[in-house]
Amino acid sequence: MTHTVHPYAHRLGIIRDWKSRWFAKSPAKYRENVCVDAAIRRFLKKRLRGNYVCSVEIERNEKAIRVIIKTSRPGLVIGRGGEGSVKLTKEIEAIIRTVPHAERKAVRLDIEEVRSPESQAPVIAYMVAEGLEKRQTFRRVLKQTVEKVMANRDVKGVRIAIAGRLGGAEMSRTEEIKRGRVPLQTLRADIDFAREQAYLPYGVIGIKVWIYRGEVFADDKKSAQGGSASGRK
């Protein structure tokens, strides 16, 4: 029997970097940092739902915690005159204080804009959830979303799976749609994966999205790094 592996974790250290970047000197400190990271991610997932957030990355040093939010709509998160980001920073600090034995550190919030949101799996997953929550038929939502994704030049393949009481049926089932190639076992394949949930009156519908954006080679990485280094000189 095969084992299903998360496409992101499967490629860590090969073409992906960790989303939490820090070092702990003791097991107790490590446990504390993991609990704080989990609390921040749970809060932001609920708080920023609908803001088209692609990823949340966390970095630490001796004095501060840096939270990097990558979104295709930074204006929604930042707010007018930066009010939204200031309020969000205070809320994150309050969440950290609720974690037992957590060390209080200053929080730095960085909001980065993501180009080409149609090639980001979390954005596409939320678009599907949004369509289902507006009571559109699930087949139309899947077809329209797939066409929108495949219209992007960066995307080589897409697969979307939904499961639950589709159409309000008594018995839950799974539906899937696929276009192009999605090579899950190829480690150099740049595959973005996301899960989302659509909350409907008759139950929750689960959504999974895989997006294949071509292959990443070591030569491409070196040439990109060399180009940026020569540009700095």
C-alpha positions in Angstrom: 0.0 0.0 0.0 1.2 3.5 -0.8 1.3 6.4 1.7 -0.1 9.8 0.8 2.5 12.4 1.4 1.9 16.2 1.7 3.3 17.7 -1.5 5.0 20.6 0.4 6.7 18.4 3.1 7.7 15.9 0.4 10.0 18.6 -1.2 11.4 20.2 1.9 15.2 20.8 1.5 15.0 20.1 -2.2 13.0 22.9 -3.8 11.1 24.1 -0.7 12.2 25.9 2.4 10.6 25.6 5.9 7.8 28.0 6.7 9.0 28.4 10.3 12.7 29.4 10.5 14.3 29.4 13.9 16.6 27.5 16.2 15.9 26.3 19.8 18.6 25.5 22.3 16.6 23.1 24.5 13.6 20.7 24.0 11.4 22.9 26.3 12.2 25.9 24.2 11.5 24.0 21.0 8.1 22.8 22.4 7.2 26.4 23.4 8.1 27.8 19.9 6.0 25.1 18.1 3.0 25.9 20.3 3.4 29.6 19.6 3.7 29.1 15.9 0.6 26.8 15.8 -1.4 29.4 17.8 -0.4 32.2 15.4 -1.2 30.1 12.3 -4.6 29.1 13.7 -5.5 32.7 14.5 -4.4 34.1 11.2 -6.2 31.3 9.2 -9.5 32.3 10.9 -8.8 36.1 11.1 -7.6 36.6 7.5 -10.1 34.2 5.7 -11.2 35.9 2.5 -8.1 38.1 2.2 -6.4 35.7 -0.3 -3.5 34.8 1.9 -1.0 32.4 0.2 1.3 31.6 3.1 2.3 32.6 6.6 6.0 32.4 7.4 7.6 32.9 10.9 11.1 33.8 11.8 12.7 34.4 15.2 15.7 36.1 16.7 16.6 36.8 20.3 14.4 39.9 20.6 11.5 39.6 18.1 9.2 37.3 16.1 8.8 38.2 12.5 5.6 37.1 10.8 5.6 37.3 7.0 2.1 37.2 5.4 2.1 36.7 1.6 -1.1 37.8 0.0 -2.4 38.8 -3.4 -4.4 41.6 -1.8 -2.1 43.4 0.6 -4.4 46.4 0.8 -7.0 44.4 2.6 -4.6 43.3 5.3 -2.7 46.7 5.7 -5.9 48.8 5.8 -6.2 52.5 5.5 -3.1 54.3 6.6 -1.7 51.0 8.0 -4.4 50.7 10.7 -5.1 47.1 9.8 -1.5 45.9 10.2 -1.1 47.7 13.5 -4.3 46.2 14.9 -3.2 42.7 13.6 0.2 43.0 15.3 -1.5 43.7 18.6 -3.8 40.8 18.2 -0.9 38.4 17.4 0.9 39.7 20.6 -2.3 39.0 22.6 -2.5 35.4 21.1 1.1 34.7 22.1 0.3 35.7 25.7 -2.4 33.1 25.9 0.2 30.3 25.2 1.4 28.8 28.6 5.0 29.5 29.4 5.5 31.4 26.2 8.2 34.1 26.2 6.9 37.5 25.4 8.6 39.0 22.4 7.9 42.0 20.1 6.1 41.0 16.9 7.2 42.4 13.5 4.6 42.0 10.7 5.7 42.1 7.1 3.1 41.9 4.4 4.3 40.9 0.9 2.3 41.0 -2.3 2.1 37.8 -4.4 2.1 38.2 -8.2 -0.1 35.9 -10.3 -2.6 34.7 -7.6 -4.1 32.3 -10.1 -1.0 30.1 -9.7 -1.3 29.9 -5.9 -3.2 26.9 -4.5 -4.6 28.6 -1.3 -6.1 31.4 -3.4 -7.7 28.9 -5.8 -9.0 26.8 -2.9 -10.7 29.8 -1.4 -12.2 30.8 -4.7 -13.8 27.3 -5.0 -15.1 27.6 -1.3 -16.5 31.1 -2.1 -18.3 29.8 -5.1 -19.8 26.9 -3.2 -20.9 29.2 -0.3 -22.7 31.4 -2.8 -24.8 28.3 -3.6 -23.4 27.9 -7.1 -23.5 24.3 -8.5 -20.3 22.5 -7.7 -19.7 21.3 -11.3 -19.8 24.9 -12.7 -17.5 26.2 -9.9 -14.9 23.4 -10.7 -15.0 24.0 -14.5 -14.8 27.8 -14.2 -12.0 27.7 -11.7 -9.9 25.2 -13.7 -10.3 27.3 -16.9 -9.2 30.4 -15.0 -6.1 28.6 -13.6 -5.1 27.0 -16.9 -5.3 30.4 -18.6 -2.2 31.4 -16.6 1.1 30.8 -18.4 3.0 29.6 -15.3 0.6 26.7 -14.7 1.2 23.4 -16.4 -1.5 21.4 -14.7 -4.2 21.6 -12.0 -6.3 19.1 -10.0 -9.2 20.0 -7.7 -11.0 17.5 -5.5 -14.1 18.3 -3.3 -15.8 16.0 -0.9 -18.9 16.2 1.3 -22.7 16.5 0.8 -22.4 17.9 -2.7 -25.6 19.5 -3.9 -27.2 18.8 -0.5 -27.3 15.0 -1.1 -28.0 12.8 1.8 -24.8 10.7 1.2 -21.5 12.4 0.9 -19.2 11.7 -2.1 -16.1 12.9 -3.8 -15.8 14.7 -7.1 -12.6 15.6 -8.9 -11.5 17.6 -12.0 -8.1 17.6 -13.6 -6.3 19.4 -16.5 -2.7 19.0 -17.7 -0.1 17.1 -15.7 0.3 16.9 -11.9 3.4 14.7 -11.3 3.2 14.2 -7.5 6.2 11.8 -7.2 8.7 14.0 -9.1 10.7 15.9 -6.4 11.8 18.7 -8.7 8.2 19.4 -9.8 7.0 22.7 -8.4 3.6 21.6 -6.9 1.6 23.9 -4.7 -1.0 22.3 -2.5 -3.7 23.7 -0.3 -6.8 22.6 1.7 -9.9 24.7 2.4 -13.4 24.2 3.8 -16.7 25.5 2.5 -19.3 26.0 5.2 -22.8 25.3 3.9 -26.1 24.9 5.8 -26.2 21.1 5.2 -22.5 20.5 6.2 -18.9 21.2 5.5 -17.4 20.5 2.1 -13.6 19.8 2.0 -11.6 21.2 -0.9 -8.1 20.1 -2.0 -6.1 21.9 -4.8 -2.9 20.8 -6.5 -1.2 23.2 -9.0 1.8 22.2 -11.1 4.0 25.1 -12.2 6.8 23.3 -14.1 10.1 21.8 -12.9 12.8 23.5 -10.8 16.4 22.6 -11.7 19.7 23.3 -9.8 21.0 25.1 -12.9 18.1 27.5 -12.9 18.6 28.3 -9.2 22.3 28.9 -9.7 21.7 31.2 -12.8 19.1 33.1 -10.8 21.4 33.5 -7.9 24.3 34.5 -10.2 22.1 37.1 -11.9 21.1 38.7 -8.7 24.7 38.7 -7.4 26.0 40.4 -10.6 23.1 42.9 -10.3 24.2 43.8 -6.8 27.8 44.4 -8.0 
